[in-house]
Amino acid sequence: MYSIWKRWYKKNASSNADYDRIQKIKQSEVPQHIAIIMDGNGRWAKKRALPRVAGHHEGMKAVRRITRLANQLEVSILTVYAFSTENWKRPKSEVDYIMNLPQEFLGTFLPELVAENVQVKMIGEPEGLPVHTLGAIKRAMEETKENTGLILNFALNYGSRAEILSAVNKLVADSKDGVIGEITDDIFSKYLMTSELPDPDLLIRTSGEIRLSNFMLWQAAYSEFWFTDVLWPDFSEEHLMEAIEVYQNRSRRYGGV
């Protein structure tokens, strides 16, 4: 079956992406797992004298177009940092709006994800999420669970320190019960929320901030980082391709020479 996303890209190559450039990128090593800290929605809105929630709404459009391109480029996993454990400190009206976005986003995008063999996953603590938010994610996960293509992984109510502490507590309990012996990197990784996923090859952060903000602290140990001043709602196919091209020109030595 000819991909609807392939048709879309060929039709819109001049305005959205260079189809030939996509093919060239695919001829080299494409990062298997790309993780993105989607930062700058509020500043995008402020620059336009709009309420902050307008930036979050526009940011969802960016998720949609970047998912399409990642799938075209044959990336295996795209993890997007959608809501951190610290984001609950924001004004209630803003949090409520963000918690409604999964319903809106997946309500319109889910049929496309199903058709394009994309599987939806989530990392983060489900406890504390509103019923309608968690319901939208669970529905998407259920309807795409048999898909074998790109994994679109939402980090929702996620914080890396909490994840690590939870893993340590589970390890301590299992050690006392004699379930495990010596703790190695591989064993510890199996207790993390990303146990079924490889570590990110490329980690992208938008909006000019140069920090991890409690995101995948363990998993990003050997990730290649790419930072840009572009605010997330303005992040385009061009920016993703640029980040991957930079990645392809780096030498990953993992502590070796």
N, C-alpha and C positions, 0 to 999 in steps of 0.2 A: 504494500500500500504506500503510495507516494505521500510523504509527510506534508500536512497542511502548513507546517512551519517552514519547510523548504520552499513551498510555493510562495509563501508570504515574503520570504527573504529575497527570492529571485525577482519578485514583482516590485519590491521596495528597496532594492540594492542601492540605488542612487541616493536615497534619502536616509536610510537606516543603517546600512552596513554594506561594505564592499564584498560581494559574493566571492570574488577571486581571492580576496585577502583571507576570508574564512577558510577556503580550501588550502591556502599556503600555511596558515597556522596549524591546520590539522595534519600537515605533513611532518611537523616536528612534534616534540613531546608536549602534549597538552596536560596541564595539571589535573590529576585525577580528582582531587578534592579542593574546591575553592570555598573559603569562608569569608564573609563580608560583614564588617561592622558598618551598618547603614546609618551614618551620622549626618546631621545637618538639616533635618526636616524643619525644625523650629526656626532656624536662621533663614532658611529659604523663604518661609512664610513672612518673617519679619521684614526682610528686604523688600517685599511686595506689599507691605502694610496689610497683611492678611492674618487671621487668627492662626495660632500654631497648628491647629488640627488640619488646616488646609495643606500644610506641609506633609503631614502624615498621609493624607489622602493621595497627594501627588507621589509620595514615596512608594505607595503600592503599585503605581503605574510603572515605576522603575523596576520593582521586583518582577513584574510581568515581562518586561522587555528583556531583562537580563537573564531570566529563566529561559526564555525562547532562544537566546543566543547561546547560552551554556549548553543547551540541548543540541543545537546545531553543531557546536564545536566538539561534541561528544565528551564533555566533562561528565564524570560519573556522579559526583556529589556537589551540590551547591547548598552550603549552610548559611543562612541569613540571621543575623542577630536582631530579632524583632522586638524583644522586650526583656529587659534585665530585671533581676531581683531588686535592684536599686531604683528602677523606674517607678515603683509604687509611691515614691516620695513626691512625684509630680502632682499638680493640681488634679483633683478628682474628676473634673470635667474632661481634662485631657486624657486621663487614664481610661475613663469610660468610653471615650471616642475610639481610642486605640483598641480596646477590647471588643469593639463592634466591627473592626476592620476585617478580621478573619471571615466572618459571615459574608460580608460584602465581596471581599476579594475572591474567596473560594466559591461563592455562589455563582459568580460569572466566569471564573477561570477554570473551575474543576472539569467541565466537559472537555476543554482543550487539553488539560493535563492527562485525562484518561485516554483521549484519542492519540496523544503523543507518547504514550507509554512511560509517563513520569510518575514516580512513586513519592507520595508525601509522607514525611516523617517529622517527629518533633523531639527535641531534647529540652529539658526544663522540668520544673515541678508542677504537675497538674493541679495539686492542691492549692487552693487560693484563686484559681482562675474562675471567672464567671461560667455558669452552666452553658450559656449560649456560645461563648468563646471556645470552650473545650469541645462542645458538641460539633461545632463546625470543623475543627481540626480532626476529631475522631471520625467524622463522616468521610472527610477527604482521605484519611489514612485507610479506612475500610474499603472505599471504592477504588483505591489505587494499589492495594496491597499485592495484587498479582502482577503489577507492572514491573518490568525488568530494566527500564532505561534509567535516565537521570533521576537521582534522589534529590528532591527539594526538601531540605531539612530546616524546619523553623526552630530557632532557639528562642523559646517563649517562657517567660518567668524563669530565666536561666541565669545562674551566677556560678562562675568557675570555682570560687573558694568553697561555696556551699556544696558543690558537686564533689570536690576533693575530700572535704570533711565527711560527707556521707559515705564515700568510698572507704575512707580510713576506718570509720565506725563499723562498717560491714566486714572489713578485713579483720578487725580486732575480734569481732564476734565469731567469725569463721575460724580464726586461729585458736580461740579458746575451745571451740568444738572439735578441733582437730581436722577440720575440712581442708585446710591448706598448711603448707610448711613454710619454706623460705619464700619471702615476697620479692618478686622480680618486677622489672618494668612491664613485662607482658602480662603478668598476673594482675598487677595494679590496674593496668589499662582495662582489663575485663570488668572491673568494678565501676567504671565510669559510665556516664550516660551514652557515650559514643562507642561503647564496647564493640558494636557491630560495624563500625566505620573506621577506615584508615585515617590517620592524622591529616590535617590540611597541608597540602603542598604549597598553596598560595593563600595568604591572608591579606585582604584589602580593607583599608579604612578610608572613608571619605571625610570631607569637610575640613581638612588641615590639621586635625588633632593627631598626635603621634603617641598613642598609648593603647594598651589592650583593653582597658576598662572591664577587668574581671571576665574576660572572654577567652575560653579555651587555653588557660594558662599552662596546663600540662601538655595538651595536644599540639600547641604551637611551638614546642621546643626547637624544632628544626624547620618550621615553615619559612618560606620566603615572604617578606613583608613588602607591600606596595601602598604608599600613602599618596593621596591626592587632595588638593584644596577644593575640588569640586564637591558641592553639596549633593547629598544623596538624590533628591528629586531630579537633579540635572545629570546624574550619572547615565551615560549613554553606552550604546554598543561599541562606539569608538573607544571609550575609556576602558571597557573590559578587554577589548582586543589589545590595546596598548599595554595593559597590565600583564597579559599573558605573554606578549612578545618580549617584555622586559624579563619575565620569568624564564623564558626559553633561552635567553642570552646569559643567564647566570649559571655558575658552577656550584652544584650542591655537593659539599664534601662531607657533611655529617661529622665534623671533627677531624677528618683525615686531611691528606695533602693532595 
